[in-house]
Every structure is written in C-alpha cells, then in structure tokens.
C-alpha cells in the first residue's frame, strides 16, 4: 500500500493534497501535513462507523480502513519529522553564517 492508495481508500484526494504541498514553503508544509492528518483521522472514523462489523459492516473493509489510517499516520509523521530536521539544520547553518553590520 502506498500513501495515495490509502488516502483514496479513506475518500481523500491524494493528488490535490500533494499538489498543495508542492506549492508551500517548509513551515507551511508542516502545518498542512498536520491538517491532512486530522482530516484523515476524521474520514477514517466516519468510514469505520459505516463499516463496523458490529453494525453489519464488512470485517475486511474495516481492517483495510484501519490499515490505511495507520499507514497515513506513519508516513505523515515521518514526513513532518524530516521537514522539522531540515528546518533545524537550516537554522543552525544560518546562525553560523557571518553577518556584516553597517552602522551602529
């Protein structure tokens, strides 16, 4: 399973999400990824309620929804951690860059 398939399985549009991310800066991407994660959890909760085996739903479909959400959470948290690490590295590099001060 990949991220796009998992998002589609929950009724989310992976293409629109990825296109949106590509247009944003690093900090905005972190925020957008967190928002998408909230949306994925909300969509999964709705689908799980619809397909819950105790309510006559399919056990296999319920398991697929849960697996999709787990995969989205894992991938999104990895993505956010990588962006935060890059931001930290950029800040450290910027702090080490000599500055020329003109005036006072």
C-alpha positions as CSV (number, residue, x, y, z in Angstrom):
1,X,0.0,0.0,0.0
2,X,1.2,3.5,-0.7
3,X,0.1,6.8,0.6
4,X,-2.1,7.7,-2.4
5,X,-4.0,4.4,-2.2
6,X,-4.5,4.8,1.5
7,X,-5.8,8.4,1.1
8,X,-8.1,7.3,-1.7
9,X,-9.4,4.4,0.4
10,X,-10.5,7.0,3.0
11,X,-12.1,9.2,0.4
12,X,-9.4,11.8,0.4
13,X,-7.9,13.3,-2.8
14,X,-4.1,12.5,-2.7
15,X,-3.4,14.4,-5.9
16,X,-4.9,17.7,-4.6
17,X,-3.1,17.2,-1.3
18,X,0.3,16.6,-2.9
19,X,-0.2,19.5,-5.3
20,X,-1.0,21.8,-2.4
21,X,2.1,20.6,-0.5
22,X,4.3,21.3,-3.5
23,X,3.3,25.0,-3.6
24,X,4.1,25.6,0.1
25,X,7.2,26.6,2.0
26,X,8.7,24.3,4.6
27,X,6.8,25.6,7.6
28,X,3.5,25.7,5.8
29,X,4.1,22.1,4.6
30,X,4.4,21.0,8.2
31,X,1.1,22.7,9.1
32,X,-0.6,21.4,6.0
33,X,0.6,17.8,6.8
34,X,-0.8,18.1,10.3
35,X,-4.1,19.3,9.0
36,X,-4.3,16.5,6.5
37,X,-3.6,14.0,9.3
38,X,-6.6,15.4,11.2
39,X,-8.7,15.1,8.1
40,X,-7.6,11.5,7.5
41,X,-8.5,10.6,11.1
42,X,-11.9,12.2,10.7
43,X,-12.5,10.4,7.4
44,X,-11.4,7.1,8.9
45,X,-13.6,7.5,11.9
46,X,-16.6,8.1,9.6
47,X,-15.8,5.1,7.4
48,X,-15.1,2.9,10.4
49,X,-18.5,3.7,11.8
50,X,-20.1,2.8,8.4
51,X,-18.2,-0.4,8.0
52,X,-18.0,-1.6,11.6
53,X,-18.6,-5.4,11.9
54,X,-20.8,-5.0,14.9
55,X,-23.2,-2.8,12.8
56,X,-23.4,-5.2,9.9
57,X,-20.3,-4.0,8.1
58,X,-17.5,-6.0,6.5
59,X,-14.7,-7.0,8.8
60,X,-12.2,-7.0,5.8
61,X,-13.2,-3.4,4.9
62,X,-12.9,-2.3,8.5
63,X,-9.4,-3.8,8.6
64,X,-8.4,-2.1,5.4
65,X,-9.6,1.3,6.7
66,X,-7.7,0.9,9.9
67,X,-4.5,-0.2,8.0
68,X,-4.9,2.8,5.6
69,X,-5.1,5.2,8.6
70,X,-2.1,3.6,10.3
71,X,-0.1,3.9,7.1
72,X,-1.1,7.6,6.6
73,X,-0.2,8.3,10.2
74,X,3.2,6.7,9.9
75,X,4.1,8.3,6.5
76,X,2.9,11.8,7.6
77,X,4.8,11.7,10.9
78,X,7.9,10.6,9.1
79,X,7.4,13.5,6.6
80,X,6.9,16.0,9.4
81,X,10.0,14.8,11.3
82,X,12.1,15.1,8.2
83,X,10.9,18.7,7.5
84,X,11.5,19.7,11.1
85,X,15.0,18.2,10.9
86,X,15.7,20.2,7.7
87,X,14.4,23.4,9.3
88,X,16.6,22.8,12.3
89,X,19.7,22.3,10.1
90,X,18.9,25.4,8.1
91,X,18.6,27.5,11.3
92,X,21.9,26.1,12.6
93,X,23.6,26.9,9.3
94,X,22.1,30.4,9.2
95,X,23.3,31.0,12.8
96,X,26.9,30.2,11.7
97,X,26.8,32.4,8.7
98,X,28.9,35.6,9.3
99,X,26.8,38.8,9.2
100,X,28.0,42.2,8.1
101,X,26.6,45.0,10.2
102,X,26.6,48.5,8.8
103,X,26.0,51.4,11.2
104,X,25.6,51.0,14.9
